[in-house]
Amino acid sequence: MAILKEKVTDIHHWTDKTFSFKTTRDKGFRFKNGEFAMIGLEIEGRPLLRAYSVVSPNHEDHLEFLSIKVPNGPLTSKLQHIKLDDEILVNSKPTGTLVCDYLLDGRNLFLFSTGTGLAPFMSIIRDPETYEKFNKVILTHTVRTVKELAYYDVLNNLNNDEIYSQVTQNKFIYFNTVTREKWERTGRITEWIESGKLWESVGVDTFDPKIDRVMICGSEDMTFDLKEIFEKLGSIEGSTKVQGGLVIEKAFAEK
Ligand SMILES: Cc1cc2nc3c(=O)[nH]c(=O)nc-3n(C[C@H](O)[C@H](O)[C@H](O)COP(=O)(O)OP(=O)(O)OC[C@H]3O[C@@H](n4cnc5c(N)ncnc54)[C@H](O)[C@@H]3O)c2cc1C
């Protein structure tokens, strides 16, 4: 396993709590859309790495990441101050369970995210294979404030994008909710599912565990609640060894 050295080529601060950045990409760095890599900075002569899902799809020649800013976080208290041309360390062996291959083929694919849990889905929704496998791809993103709806414009316009409209073929649906501010849709995603309002809002009849598939990425609480809801409905968790109806990754561990 090697640690690659990439250069920062672009930085975007969404809020005082989140930012995203692009880096160069070593030609040998290969990953499946939805996977994460250990990335970080060299601090006091030693690598300080954390798990980060790759935002950019694997056919693009750069890498992109979406990051939290934890005020006293060992890595992000420094990472949030990166500048163009700074060096980012990237472990050359990505991994993860949020990969379409670990799901059975099906009708609709639901991608449920909160906060930076959106990151792995940004690559999955721009992967042509996702749309070969599923009729509709529904991405939900729940955040506290409207400004935290990272990539809002990209997601809203994906079906009309010059390049990605050919990939999504109008099969992509973006649905967001905000929990701590007034917005078109408020509340936790669990409430939208349990009331049945989600299916209606995204234009699907209902959720059928036999043919509909689920990926979950977010806080510990959110992943736990959604796993319970979908397992009760009849979805069976898949893994790197056995395909299933549901795959999960915690976007971070809570202390
Ligand atoms: C599989 C996996 C994928 C991940 N992908 C991403 C990603 O794409 N983007 C990202 O920003 N982070 C991601 N994380 C979290 C990331 O690895 C670090 O925890 C984060 O960058 C903070 O690092 P730190 O050293 O500053 O603080 P840490 O000591 O790692 O974390 C301090 C505390 O901050 C909180 N925290 C950490 N990460 C987050 C977060 N993303 N959102 C909200 N609160 C958080 C938790 O309470 C944590 O205990 C992922 C974690 C895992 C396990």
The ligand as an SDF file (V2000), in Angstrom:
LIG
                    3D

 53 58  0  0  0  0  0  0  0  0999 V2000
  -16.1490    5.1840    6.0210 C   0  0  0  0  0  0  0  0  0  0  0  0
  -16.0060    6.6320    6.3970 C   0  0  0  0  0  0  0  0  0  0  0  0
  -16.1210    7.6100    5.4200 C   0  0  0  0  0  0  0  0  0  0  0  0
  -16.0110    8.9600    5.7600 C   0  0  0  0  0  0  0  0  0  0  0  0
  -16.1600    9.9190    4.7890 N   0  0  0  0  0  0  0  0  0  0  0  0
  -16.0960   11.2270    5.1380 C   0  0  0  0  0  0  0  0  0  0  0  0
  -16.2800   12.2520    4.1500 C   0  0  0  0  0  0  0  0  0  0  0  0
  -16.4810   11.9740    2.9560 O   0  0  0  0  0  0  0  0  0  0  0  0
  -16.2280   13.5380    4.5640 N   0  0  0  0  0  0  0  0  0  0  0  0
  -15.9870   13.8800    5.8760 C   0  0  0  0  0  0  0  0  0  0  0  0
  -15.9470   15.0710    6.1830 O   0  0  0  0  0  0  0  0  0  0  0  0
  -15.7930   12.9500    6.8050 N   0  0  0  0  0  0  0  0  0  0  0  0
  -15.8220   11.6360    6.4700 C   0  0  0  0  0  0  0  0  0  0  0  0
  -15.6020   10.6850    7.4270 N   0  0  0  0  0  0  0  0  0  0  0  0
  -15.1510   11.1410    8.7750 C   0  0  0  0  0  0  0  0  0  0  0  0
  -13.6430   11.4180    8.7060 C   0  0  0  0  0  0  0  0  0  0  0  0
  -12.9650   10.1810    8.5920 O   0  0  0  0  0  0  0  0  0  0  0  0
  -13.1210   12.1940    9.9510 C   0  0  0  0  0  0  0  0  0  0  0  0
  -13.6980   11.7320   11.1220 O   0  0  0  0  0  0  0  0  0  0  0  0
  -13.3570   13.6860    9.8070 C   0  0  0  0  0  0  0  0  0  0  0  0
  -12.6490   14.1650    8.6890 O   0  0  0  0  0  0  0  0  0  0  0  0
  -12.8900   14.4650   11.0280 C   0  0  0  0  0  0  0  0  0  0  0  0
  -11.5200   14.2230   11.2270 O   0  0  0  0  0  0  0  0  0  0  0  0
  -10.7680   14.9130   12.4390 P   0  0  0  0  0  0  0  0  0  0  0  0
   -9.4360   14.2550   12.6000 O   0  0  0  0  0  0  0  0  0  0  0  0
  -10.7600   16.4050   12.2740 O   0  0  0  0  0  0  0  0  0  0  0  0
  -11.6790   14.5880   13.7220 O   0  0  0  0  0  0  0  0  0  0  0  0
  -12.0630   13.1510   14.3010 P   0  0  0  0  0  0  0  0  0  0  0  0
  -11.3060   12.9380   15.5750 O   0  0  0  0  0  0  0  0  0  0  0  0
  -11.9590   12.1030   13.2500 O   0  0  0  0  0  0  0  0  0  0  0  0
  -13.6020   13.3830   14.6160 O   0  0  0  0  0  0  0  0  0  0  0  0
  -14.0080   14.1500   15.7500 C   0  0  0  0  0  0  0  0  0  0  0  0
  -15.5070   14.0810   15.9050 C   0  0  0  0  0  0  0  0  0  0  0  0
  -16.1120   14.9050   14.9190 O   0  0  0  0  0  0  0  0  0  0  0  0
  -17.3450   14.3690   14.4960 C   0  0  0  0  0  0  0  0  0  0  0  0
  -17.2770   14.1310   13.0240 N   0  0  0  0  0  0  0  0  0  0  0  0
  -16.2720   13.5320   12.3240 C   0  0  0  0  0  0  0  0  0  0  0  0
  -16.5530   13.5050   11.0050 N   0  0  0  0  0  0  0  0  0  0  0  0
  -17.7580   14.0870   10.8830 C   0  0  0  0  0  0  0  0  0  0  0  0
  -18.5820   14.3470    9.7400 C   0  0  0  0  0  0  0  0  0  0  0  0
  -18.1860   13.9970    8.4890 N   0  0  0  0  0  0  0  0  0  0  0  0
  -19.7590   14.9640    9.9410 N   0  0  0  0  0  0  0  0  0  0  0  0
  -20.1390   15.3370   11.1970 C   0  0  0  0  0  0  0  0  0  0  0  0
  -19.3920   15.1200   12.3010 N   0  0  0  0  0  0  0  0  0  0  0  0
  -18.2220   14.5080   12.1510 C   0  0  0  0  0  0  0  0  0  0  0  0
  -17.5510   13.0730   15.2750 C   0  0  0  0  0  0  0  0  0  0  0  0
  -18.3230   13.3210   16.4130 O   0  0  0  0  0  0  0  0  0  0  0  0
  -16.1520   12.6980   15.6650 C   0  0  0  0  0  0  0  0  0  0  0  0
  -16.1190   11.8930   16.7900 O   0  0  0  0  0  0  0  0  0  0  0  0
  -15.7260    9.3370    7.1050 C   0  0  0  0  0  0  0  0  0  0  0  0
  -15.5810    8.3340    8.0850 C   0  0  0  0  0  0  0  0  0  0  0  0
  -15.7390    7.0020    7.7450 C   0  0  0  0  0  0  0  0  0  0  0  0
  -15.5870    5.9800    8.8350 C   0  0  0  0  0  0  0  0  0  0  0  0
  1  2  1  0
  2  3  1  0
  2 52  2  0
  3  4  2  0
  4  5  1  0
  4 50  1  0
  5  6  2  0
  6  7  1  0
  6 13  1  0
  7  8  2  0
  7  9  1  0
  9 10  1  0
 10 11  2  0
 10 12  1  0
 12 13  2  0
 13 14  1  0
 14 15  1  0
 14 50  1  0
 15 16  1  0
 16 17  1  0
 16 18  1  0
 18 19  1  0
 18 20  1  0
 20 21  1  0
 20 22  1  0
 22 23  1  0
 23 24  1  0
 24 25  2  0
 24 26  1  0
 24 27  1  0
 27 28  1  0
 28 29  2  0
 28 30  1  0
 28 31  1  0
 31 32  1  0
 32 33  1  0
 33 34  1  0
 33 48  1  0
 34 35  1  0
 35 36  1  0
 35 46  1  0
 36 37  1  0
 36 45  1  0
 37 38  2  0
 38 39  1  0
 39 40  1  0
 39 45  2  0
 40 41  1  0
 40 42  2  0
 42 43  1  0
 43 44  2  0
 44 45  1  0
 46 47  1  0
 46 48  1  0
 48 49  1  0
 50 51  2  0
 51 52  1  0
 52 53  1  0
M  END
$$$$
